[in-house]
Amino acid sequence: MNIFADFSDRIVKAVERLGLKPRDGGTLDLRRVTVEPPRDPSHGDLATNAAMVLSKAVGENPRALGERLAAALAEDPDVAEASVAGPGFVNLRLADGFWQARLGEMLDMGTDYGRSQMGAGQKVNVEYVSANPTGPMHVGHCRGAVVGDALANLLAFAGYDVTREYYINDAGAQIDVLARSVLVRYREALGETVSAIPEGLYPGDYLKPVGAALAEEFGTRLLEMPEAERLEIVKERAIDAMMAMIREDLAALNVHHDVFFSERSLHAGNGGKIRSAINDLTMKGHVYKGKLPPPKGQVPEDWEDREQTLFRSTQVGDDIDRPLIKSDGSFTYFAADVAYMKDKYARGFEHLIYVLGADHGGYVKRLEALARAISDGRLKLTVLLCQLVKLYRGGEPVRMSKRAGEFVTLRDVIDEVGRDPVRFMMLYRKSDAPLDFDFAKVTEQSKDNPVFYVQYASARCHSVFRQAREQLGIERLERADLRAHLDLLTDEGEIALIRKLAEYPRLVESAAQALEPHRLAFYLYDLASQFHAQWNRGTETPALRFVKVNDPELTRARLGLVQAVCDVVTSGLTLVGAEAPAEMR
């Protein structure tokens, strides 16, 4: 149950019982009524702004209206106290029995607690990573990979029909450079001496195995072929090898995609899919022949002072119109974007989400304009920009990786600190804020290391059950046994912990709506903190310990609370993409 949505319904019914009527004779607008946790927990469990947002419409003083609403809500058997604060906030303190019943629901649902049908099966495409297949994943790709993957997990948990997609940029100049770079390594594998990699080619050692594989497969035959034929063969082999490497890197990060979409497929058949997409836009009046004025500031290399085929994107929200076909008849990069988005729309997606690096900020308006033009405004599109990650070790900037040659690879980071710290910490800041990643801090075993603190909560839950089995002499504890005496949980720390667990369904839905998976990491840290605090209270006060051998009924009830914490921590870490360990190693 989302208790905030539940009490929103109860407040609406209370307003109806008061018989409130707008002064203008219309219908009372309840859309701005909210139910949230109070900023100060001492004020209660829930707070609503209903009296303040409705007072003007009904012609009543907000505080006086708040008093009437509080009196109506106090009649609810689940409300222990209703009071008015400030200009008219109504604060509610809920009965212990309400929280105990919620804990029973949590135990019934297990790790499915918090799962929502809010998305109602809406088809959502999340495209993330989409790195050029020219080398191993570097740390710059890491944040977008984690944000996109965790967001896809979150949306699926919230009831959306999610497809995780990777766009393979396997067409264009960078692939020609890749093929020529591999040819250097191919000649090297045949015995030629390569003193230095020519300027402009990729120098990384990761291309040596690709060159060696070509030498083994073809011997010297590639050197005897016409250049165009030779390059096509090398491109295919090089792209396959790079994508295999990228898939391995992503798998090491626990990132998986449903679809790998090839840009080259759009160019097949003399660019048939691209031409078809441009023709569709032309039929809708979004394409014309014309010239663009030179852009302000530095003029890009591909700018032409000639008539081109242009997308009339300024009519659908962009700053400038965008070239589709150059004066020489070749397609622009954006033309492939048009065909790709048309393909996604044809596959039935209702919402497209692009997770891009901060350097792609200039793409946002053109993509939004394109979505409007392709779908006549029916397609929702969101671009999430991920800011840079800076690497440190003990506060000192990390030097470039010697093994990679040019950059710190994703594998470098995973191999040093592990997958889970990488995933969790990439979500421990909002994606549009810069993030500092310190190798030393993410491996600390302390409260200051969020991923350790959360995973320690999982391990501590399991240790409580091991202790209970040993001390109670019970091999297996059934969930039905754990929920039999939940009415015994009346300690303020226990109720506070249930209250925190009860926030999880709302957290899932609000994070999914806002497309902000970092909220999961923040919530898990807060939940872990409260759980550890309750553990520590038991250490100081034996009567509050989770396991009391001389009181088996209370012990089982408290074990029910521990099980619910374990379930929510496991659920949240699964969405983050990290493990919920049974013990810390």
Secondary structure as the mmCIF struct_conf table of DSSP 4:
data_model
#
loop_
_struct_conf.conf_type_id
_struct_conf.id
_struct_conf.beg_label_comp_id
_struct_conf.beg_label_asym_id
_struct_conf.beg_label_seq_id
_struct_conf.end_label_comp_id
_struct_conf.end_label_asym_id
_struct_conf.end_label_seq_id
HELX_RH_AL_P HELX_RH_AL_P1 ILE A 3 ARG A 17
TURN_TY1_P TURN_TY1_P1 LEU A 18 GLY A 19
TURN_TY1_P TURN_TY1_P2 ARG A 23 ASP A 24
BEND BEND1 GLY A 25 GLY A 26
TURN_TY1_P TURN_TY1_P3 ARG A 31 ARG A 32
STRN STRN1 VAL A 35 GLU A 36
BEND BEND2 ARG A 39 ASP A 40
HELX_RH_3T_P HELX_RH_3T_P1 PRO A 41 HIS A 43
BEND BEND3 ASP A 45 ASP A 45
STRN STRN2 LEU A 46 THR A 48
HELX_RH_AL_P HELX_RH_AL_P2 ALA A 50 VAL A 58
TURN_TY1_P TURN_TY1_P4 GLY A 59 GLY A 59
HELX_RH_AL_P HELX_RH_AL_P3 PRO A 62 LEU A 73
TURN_TY1_P TURN_TY1_P5 ALA A 74 GLU A 75
BEND BEND4 ASP A 76 ASP A 76
TURN_TY1_P TURN_TY1_P6 PRO A 77 ASP A 78
STRN STRN3 VAL A 79 ALA A 85
TURN_TY1_P TURN_TY1_P7 GLY A 86 GLY A 88
STRN STRN4 PHE A 89 LEU A 94
HELX_RH_AL_P HELX_RH_AL_P4 ASP A 96 MET A 109
HELX_RH_3T_P HELX_RH_3T_P2 GLY A 110 ASP A 112
TURN_TY1_P TURN_TY1_P8 TYR A 113 GLY A 114
TURN_TY1_P TURN_TY1_P9 MET A 118 GLY A 121
STRN STRN5 LYS A 123 TYR A 128
BEND BEND5 PRO A 133 GLY A 135
STRN STRN6 HIS A 138 HIS A 138
HELX_RH_AL_P HELX_RH_AL_P5 VAL A 139 PHE A 157
TURN_TY1_P TURN_TY1_P10 ALA A 158 GLY A 159
STRN STRN7 ASP A 161 ILE A 168
BEND BEND6 ALA A 171 GLY A 172
HELX_RH_AL_P HELX_RH_AL_P6 ALA A 173 ALA A 189
TURN_TY1_P TURN_TY1_P11 LEU A 190 GLY A 191
BEND BEND7 ALA A 196 ALA A 196
HELX_LH_PP_P HELX_LH_PP_P1 ILE A 197 PRO A 198
TURN_TY1_P TURN_TY1_P12 GLU A 199 GLY A 200
BEND BEND8 LEU A 201 LEU A 201
HELX_RH_3T_P HELX_RH_3T_P3 ASP A 205 LEU A 207
HELX_RH_AL_P HELX_RH_AL_P7 LYS A 208 PHE A 218
TURN_TY1_P TURN_TY1_P13 GLY A 219 THR A 220
HELX_RH_AL_P HELX_RH_AL_P8 ARG A 221 GLU A 224
BEND BEND9 MET A 225 MET A 225
HELX_RH_AL_P HELX_RH_AL_P9 GLU A 227 ALA A 252
TURN_TY1_P TURN_TY1_P14 LEU A 253 ASN A 254
BEND BEND10 ASP A 258 ASP A 258
STRN STRN8 VAL A 259 SER A 262
TURN_TY1_P TURN_TY1_P15 GLU A 263 GLU A 263
HELX_RH_AL_P HELX_RH_AL_P10 ARG A 264 MET A 283
TURN_TY1_P TURN_TY1_P16 LYS A 284 GLY A 285
STRN STRN9 VAL A 287 GLY A 290
HELX_LH_PP_P HELX_LH_PP_P2 LEU A 292 PRO A 295
BEND BEND11 LYS A 296 GLN A 298
HELX_LH_PP_P HELX_LH_PP_P3 VAL A 299 PRO A 300
TURN_TY1_P TURN_TY1_P17 GLU A 301 ASP A 302
BEND BEND12 ASP A 305 ARG A 306
STRN STRN10 GLN A 308 PHE A 311
HELX_RH_3T_P HELX_RH_3T_P4 SER A 313 VAL A 316
TURN_TY1_P TURN_TY1_P18 GLY A 317 GLY A 317
BEND BEND13 ASP A 319 ILE A 320
STRN STRN11 ARG A 322 ILE A 325
TURN_TY1_P TURN_TY1_P19 SER A 327 ASP A 328
BEND BEND14 GLY A 329 GLY A 329
HELX_LH_PP_P HELX_LH_PP_P4 SER A 330 SER A 330
STRN STRN12 PHE A 331 PHE A 331
HELX_LH_PP_P HELX_LH_PP_P5 THR A 332 THR A 332
HELX_RH_AL_P HELX_RH_AL_P11 TYR A 333 ALA A 346
TURN_TY1_P TURN_TY1_P20 ARG A 347 GLY A 348
BEND BEND15 GLU A 350 GLU A 350
STRN STRN13 HIS A 351 GLY A 357
HELX_RH_3T_P HELX_RH_3T_P5 ALA A 358 TYR A 363
HELX_RH_AL_P HELX_RH_AL_P12 VAL A 364 SER A 375
TURN_TY1_P TURN_TY1_P21 ASP A 376 GLY A 377
STRN STRN14 LYS A 380 CYS A 386
HELX_LH_PP_P HELX_LH_PP_P6 GLN A 387 LEU A 388
STRN STRN15 VAL A 389 ARG A 393
TURN_TY1_P TURN_TY1_P22 GLY A 394 GLY A 395
STRN STRN16 GLU A 396 PRO A 397
HELX_LH_PP_P HELX_LH_PP_P7 VAL A 398 SER A 401
TURN_TY1_P TURN_TY1_P23 LYS A 402 ALA A 404
BEND BEND16 GLY A 405 PHE A 407
STRN STRN17 THR A 409 THR A 409
HELX_RH_AL_P HELX_RH_AL_P13 LEU A 410 VAL A 417
HELX_RH_AL_P HELX_RH_AL_P14 ARG A 419 MET A 426
TURN_TY1_P TURN_TY1_P24 LEU A 427 LEU A 427
BEND BEND17 TYR A 428 ARG A 429
TURN_TY1_P TURN_TY1_P25 SER A 431 ASP A 432
BEND BEND18 ALA A 433 ALA A 433
STRN STRN18 LEU A 435 ASP A 438
TURN_TY1_P TURN_TY1_P26 PHE A 439 ALA A 440
HELX_RH_3T_P HELX_RH_3T_P6 LYS A 441 THR A 443
BEND BEND19 SER A 446 SER A 446
TURN_TY1_P TURN_TY1_P27 LYS A 447 ASP A 448
BEND BEND20 ASN A 449 ASN A 449
HELX_RH_AL_P HELX_RH_AL_P15 PRO A 450 LEU A 472
TURN_TY1_P TURN_TY1_P28 GLY A 473 GLY A 473
BEND BEND21 GLU A 475 GLU A 475
HELX_RH_AL_P HELX_RH_AL_P16 ARG A 479 LEU A 482
TURN_TY1_P TURN_TY1_P29 ARG A 483 HIS A 485
HELX_RH_3T_P HELX_RH_3T_P7 LEU A 486 LEU A 488
HELX_RH_AL_P HELX_RH_AL_P17 GLU A 492 ALA A 502
TURN_TY1_P TURN_TY1_P30 GLU A 503 GLU A 503
HELX_RH_AL_P HELX_RH_AL_P18 TYR A 504 ALA A 514
TURN_TY1_P TURN_TY1_P31 LEU A 515 LEU A 515
TURN_TY1_P TURN_TY1_P32 PRO A 517 PRO A 517
HELX_RH_AL_P HELX_RH_AL_P19 HIS A 518 GLU A 540
HELX_RH_3T_P HELX_RH_3T_P8 PRO A 542 LEU A 544
BEND BEND22 PHE A 546 PHE A 546
TURN_TY1_P TURN_TY1_P33 VAL A 549 ASN A 550
HELX_RH_AL_P HELX_RH_AL_P20 PRO A 552 VAL A 576
TURN_TY1_P TURN_TY1_P34 GLY A 577 GLY A 577
BEND BEND23 ALA A 582 GLU A 583
#
